[in-house]
């Protein structure tokens, strides 16, 4: 914790730009940060970060930032730590490393897919996908039930021939 720098930003001030080297890991302490990306002539919102969110995970993959991070409130407080110091923490605490890597991979998938249904105050931390084999295994029973019930439905809806009228006589 002693290695974190405390930074203050004002509204519309950039924390970093798209394409900048990813040299720090960030933790949003107070305020909101909007992350935007430019693709061709268009600018898209990636997400809105709220207090407690962390970002800057591009440093894990040794690539520049995929987006621009901009302060959205009059006072935004961010904690940041250099990549080399964060790497030490991740080696010492493997659970932190796993958590950050899962978040980074989920956000990368969300970034590539541009999930338009996300609200302004929602962020992606995890996106999981199963292999198609597991989908097939989970669908086998419903498919078999559906196929097995077809003869019952077909014969149940078939008209009864008029020469086979069943007459019941009740005795009182």
Buried (B, 14 or more C-beta within 10 A) or exposed (E): EEEBEEBEBEEEEBBBEBEBEBBBBBBBBEBBBBBBBEEEEEEEEBBBBBEEBBBBBBBBEEEBBBBBBBBBBEEBBBBBBBBEBBBEBBEEEEEEBEBBBBBBBBBBBBBEEEEEEBEEEEBBBEBEEEEEEEEEEEEEEEEEEEEEEEEEEEEEEEEEEEEEEEEEEEEE
